[in-house]
Amino acid sequence: MISVDTSRRRVLRNLLAGMSGMLLSGCDALSRSEWFPKVLNVGERLSQSIQNTISPRRSMAQEFGEADLSPTFRSNGTSNPGDPIYQALAQNAFVDWRLQVDGLVEQPMAFSLAQLRALPARTQITRHDCVEGWSAIGKWKGANLGKVLSLVRPNPSARYAVFHCADPMDDVNTRYYESIDMEEAYHPQTILAYELNDSALPIANGAPVRVRIERQLGYKMAKYIMRIELVNSFAAIGAGHGGYWEDQGYEWYAGI
């Protein structure tokens, strides 16, 4: 029997694939159109409604086997941030990179890549579904975000985890960011991935660390993460909709 989660993913994936000929100009051009954000909004509101009605928030995304891995895992969005600080970190294999975790926490911390690798890890083979109309299956390894959060001890008032990234967007003062609620942050498949297909995460795919939120669409899975900030509202970070693409008209919840 096909699960409801799998069936819903298949329907949405087929819809996106059918639209792929119109998506070649990429996410940015689509976000500036009048029609696509409306279509996306309807689909994502329906998806969230279905998810909340018939699928527990702790349900697991489908996982696959080694034989299902895609031959290549393409890059989505930025493939190499032009930020000078990021470039300097990359030149030294990210030895000096630190992930700052702060905001509404009792114990702010900064984690090196080595420290993240020392935490209990999870490996999962999952499918990445992009709104540009493509999908790929990859093998990810990383630290459970929930374990990282347990070390900084979030305040009860924290409602969202906000991912601040290195890649500049429209100008040097606008950087990619994303957010999820705390329930999604503690989900066992939500990981801070530092490996893809048994190798260190490539720069094109978000090195040194990207978040994997396996039950949501690709634009939620922020790359080049520099900081995770816990907040009780998006107004606290001067953002209205909780993510770069959400600020362009996409829905904040992107579950499939």
C-alpha positions in Angstrom: 0.0 0.0 0.0 1.3 3.5 -0.9 1.5 5.8 2.1 -0.3 9.1 2.1 3.0 11.0 2.4 4.5 9.1 -0.5 1.4 9.6 -2.7 1.4 13.4 -1.9 5.1 13.7 -2.8 4.5 11.9 -6.0 1.6 14.1 -7.1 3.5 17.3 -6.3 6.7 16.0 -8.0 4.8 15.1 -11.1 3.1 18.5 -11.1 6.5 20.2 -10.9 8.0 18.0 -13.5 5.2 18.9 -15.9 6.0 22.5 -15.4 9.7 22.1 -15.8 9.8 23.5 -19.4 8.5 26.8 -18.0 11.0 26.9 -15.1 14.3 27.1 -17.0 14.8 30.7 -16.0 15.1 29.6 -12.3 13.5 30.6 -9.0 14.3 34.3 -9.1 12.4 34.9 -12.4 9.5 32.8 -11.2 9.2 34.8 -7.9 8.9 38.0 -9.9 6.0 36.6 -12.0 2.4 37.2 -11.0 1.2 33.7 -11.5 3.8 31.3 -10.0 3.8 32.5 -6.4 0.0 32.2 -6.5 0.1 28.6 -7.8 2.8 27.7 -5.3 0.8 29.3 -2.4 -2.3 27.2 -3.2 -0.3 24.0 -3.5 1.6 24.6 -0.3 -1.4 25.6 1.7 -3.1 22.4 0.6 -0.1 20.4 1.5 0.1 21.9 4.9 -3.6 21.3 5.5 -3.3 17.7 4.5 -0.2 17.2 6.6 -1.8 18.7 9.7 -5.0 16.7 9.2 -3.8 13.2 8.4 -0.1 13.0 9.0 1.6 13.5 12.4 4.3 16.2 12.6 6.7 13.5 13.7 6.1 11.3 10.6 9.2 10.4 8.6 10.1 11.3 5.1 10.7 8.4 2.8 14.2 7.0 2.8 15.9 5.0 0.0 18.7 2.6 -0.5 22.2 2.9 -2.0 21.0 1.6 -5.3 18.6 4.6 -5.6 21.2 7.3 -5.4 21.2 9.8 -8.3 24.3 9.7 -10.5 24.9 13.4 -9.7 23.4 15.8 -7.2 23.1 19.2 -8.8 23.5 22.5 -7.0 20.4 24.6 -6.4 20.6 28.4 -6.0 24.1 29.8 -5.2 27.0 27.5 -6.1 29.8 29.5 -4.6 29.2 32.5 -2.4 31.2 35.6 -3.4 31.4 36.8 0.2 35.1 37.5 1.1 34.8 36.1 4.6 33.3 32.8 3.2 36.0 32.6 0.5 38.7 33.0 3.1 37.2 30.2 5.2 36.9 27.9 2.2 40.6 28.5 1.3 41.5 27.0 4.7 39.1 24.0 4.3 36.7 25.7 6.9 39.1 25.0 9.8 38.3 28.5 11.2 34.6 28.3 10.4 32.3 28.5 13.4 28.5 27.9 13.6 27.1 30.4 16.1 23.9 29.2 17.8 22.3 32.0 19.9 19.1 34.0 20.4 16.6 32.8 22.9 19.0 30.3 24.5 20.5 29.9 27.9 24.0 29.0 26.7 25.0 30.5 23.3 27.7 28.4 21.7 29.9 28.4 18.6 30.7 25.0 17.0 33.6 24.2 14.8 33.2 21.7 12.0 35.2 19.2 14.1 32.9 19.7 17.0 29.8 19.1 14.9 31.4 15.9 13.5 32.0 14.7 17.1 28.3 14.9 17.9 26.0 11.9 17.4 25.4 11.7 13.6 22.6 10.5 11.4 22.9 9.2 7.9 19.9 9.2 5.6 19.2 8.7 1.9 16.4 11.0 0.8 15.0 12.8 -2.2 15.4 16.5 -2.7 12.5 18.1 -4.5 13.1 21.6 -6.0 10.5 24.0 -7.2 12.5 24.4 -10.4 11.1 21.0 -11.4 13.9 18.5 -10.6 14.5 15.9 -7.9 17.6 14.0 -6.8 18.3 11.3 -4.3 21.4 11.8 -2.1 23.0 10.3 1.0 23.4 12.8 3.8 25.3 12.6 7.0 25.2 15.2 9.8 24.5 16.1 13.4 20.9 16.1 14.5 19.8 19.7 14.9 17.9 18.7 18.0 21.1 17.5 19.7 22.8 20.9 18.9 19.8 22.7 20.4 19.9 20.6 23.5 23.4 21.9 24.2 22.4 25.5 24.0 19.2 25.0 26.0 16.5 27.0 24.2 14.2 29.2 26.2 10.5 28.1 26.4 9.6 31.3 24.4 11.6 30.2 21.4 9.3 29.4 18.5 11.5 29.4 15.4 15.1 28.4 14.4 16.4 30.9 11.8 19.3 30.0 9.6 21.6 32.9 8.6 23.7 32.1 5.5 26.9 33.3 3.9 25.5 33.8 0.4 24.7 37.4 -0.6 21.5 37.8 -2.6 20.3 41.1 -4.2 23.1 43.1 -2.7 25.8 42.8 -0.1 23.3 43.7 2.7 20.8 40.9 1.8 21.8 37.4 2.6 19.9 34.1 2.3 18.0 33.1 5.4 15.4 30.5 6.2 13.4 29.3 9.2 11.5 26.4 10.7 9.5 25.9 13.8 10.9 24.2 16.8 8.9 21.0 16.2 10.5 20.6 12.8 13.9 21.6 14.3 13.7 18.6 16.7 12.5 16.1 14.0 15.0 13.2 13.8 15.5 13.7 10.1 16.4 17.4 10.5 20.2 17.4 10.4 23.1 19.8 9.9 24.6 17.9 7.0 28.4 18.0 6.4 28.7 15.0 4.1 27.0 14.2 0.8 27.4 10.7 -0.7 30.2 9.7 1.8 32.4 12.7 1.0 32.7 16.2 2.6 29.9 18.4 1.5 31.0 20.2 -1.7 30.9 24.0 -1.9 28.3 23.8 -4.7 26.0 21.9 -2.3 26.4 24.2 0.7 29.8 23.5 2.4 30.7 23.4 5.2 27.1 22.7 6.5 23.6 22.9 5.2 20.4 22.0 6.9 18.3 19.0 5.7 14.6 19.3 6.4 13.5 16.2 4.6 9.8 16.7 4.7 9.9 20.1 2.9 10.9 21.5 -0.5 14.4 22.4 -1.4 14.3 26.1 -0.8 13.9 25.5 2.9 17.2 23.7 3.1 19.5 26.6 3.7 23.2 26.2 2.5 26.4 27.9 3.8 25.0 28.3 7.3 26.9 30.7 9.5 24.4 31.2 12.4 21.3 29.7 13.9 19.2 32.1 15.8 16.2 31.1 18.0 13.4 33.7 18.0 9.8 34.0 19.1 8.8 36.0 16.0 10.2 37.0 12.7 9.8 40.6 13.7 12.6 40.0 16.2 15.1 39.7 13.2 13.5 42.4 11.1 12.0 39.9 8.7 8.4 39.7 7.8 7.9 36.2 6.3 10.7 34.0 7.7 12.8 33.3 4.6 14.4 34.9 1.5 12.0 33.3 -0.9 9.0 33.7 1.4 9.8 37.5 1.3 9.4 37.1 -2.5 5.9 35.5 -2.2 6.6 31.8 -1.5 4.7 30.1 1.4 6.7 29.7 4.7 5.5 26.1 5.1 6.8 24.0 2.2 5.9 20.5 3.4 5.2 17.8 0.7 
